[in-house]
Amino acid sequence: MNVIEAIKQRRATKQFDSKFILSSDQKKQLIELVLENAPSAFNLQHWRPVLVEDPALRAQIREIAWDQPQVTDASMLIVLCAEVTSWQTKPQRVWEGATEQVKSLMTSAIDQYYRDRPQVQRDEIMRSAGIFAQTLMLAAKGQGLDSCPMDGFDFDAMAKLIKLPENHEVCLMIAVGKANTEPYPRTGKFDFSDVVKVDHF
Ligand SMILES: Cc1cc2nc3c(=O)[nH]c(=O)nc-3n(C[C@H](O)[C@H](O)[C@H](O)COP(=O)(O)O)c2cc1C
């Protein structure tokens, strides 16, 4: 499937076929595709996806997610978290392989950009998470799979359930599997003239 088709066909799936199973390898390959190719600011790859495999944990998550059936019925469930301090803990690692000059330039730029700017640090992880999620959902669609991005859950309760470490945030969940219903027609989309401004608001 080409990328335009994948964009057009991706829908937020509400009902997954609980009998449809992705193998561990299929899940790993899908996630690896995203890890290796999705963009992130300064290549910091702030994302820390938690792949939820334990059915008992899925059931607990469903309880704190408005009882949404995607949580237990989709074959793959990712709680997408991110490390807020990746600018501080990983700047050398993410420029491994670059020349010493590039490495030194980038690590100093990273430090200048994030240091003492908590709002920027948090904004960046959310931007990266959004891009990770959309890349994953389009990759899934390209493989004939369906998905749902989800933030309908209690974030504090989620942090406890997945034992979220310090300096990390929960960003959103992504469910991936096979839909067992047809999507509703798309509704209420803004068109170009509703939302696009040229040069200024
Ligand atoms: C950040 C985010 C959170 C969302 N949370 C949920 C959710 O908790 N449950 C759900 O069924 N859909 C959720 N959605 C899906 C949206 O409702 C859906 O994308 C929107 O209505 C447009 O429909 P479409 O994706 O099928 O085009 C979420 C979407 C985004 C981007």
The ligand as a Gaussian input file, in Angstrom:
#p B3LYP/6-31G(d) Opt

LIG

0 1
 C       -4.222000      12.065000      21.131000
 C       -5.448000      11.288000      20.725000
 C       -6.177000      10.630000      21.700000
 C       -7.290000       9.860000      21.353000
 N       -7.930000       9.127000      22.321000
 C       -8.893000       8.258000      21.945000
 C       -9.452000       7.376000      22.896000
 O       -9.105000       7.357000      24.076000
 N      -10.395000       6.502000      22.459000
 C      -10.810000       6.458000      21.166000
 O      -11.662000       5.628000      20.831000
 N      -10.286000       7.296000      20.240000
 C       -9.336000       8.170000      20.593000
 N       -8.760000       8.986000      19.653000
 C       -9.224000       8.901000      18.253000
 C       -9.966000      10.159000      17.778000
 O      -11.229000      10.227000      18.359000
 C      -10.020000      10.082000      16.230000
 O       -8.705000      10.100000      15.734000
 C      -10.815000      11.222000      15.619000
 O      -12.145000      11.193000      16.023000
 C      -10.758000      11.186000      14.085000
 O      -11.147000       9.917000      13.599000
 P      -10.184000       9.049000      12.670000
 O       -8.889000       8.864000      13.401000
 O      -10.892000       7.743000      12.436000
 O       -9.961000       9.820000      11.411000
 C       -7.684000       9.782000      19.988000
 C       -6.942000      10.466000      19.017000
 C       -5.834000      11.192000      19.378000
 C       -5.019000      11.852000      18.295000

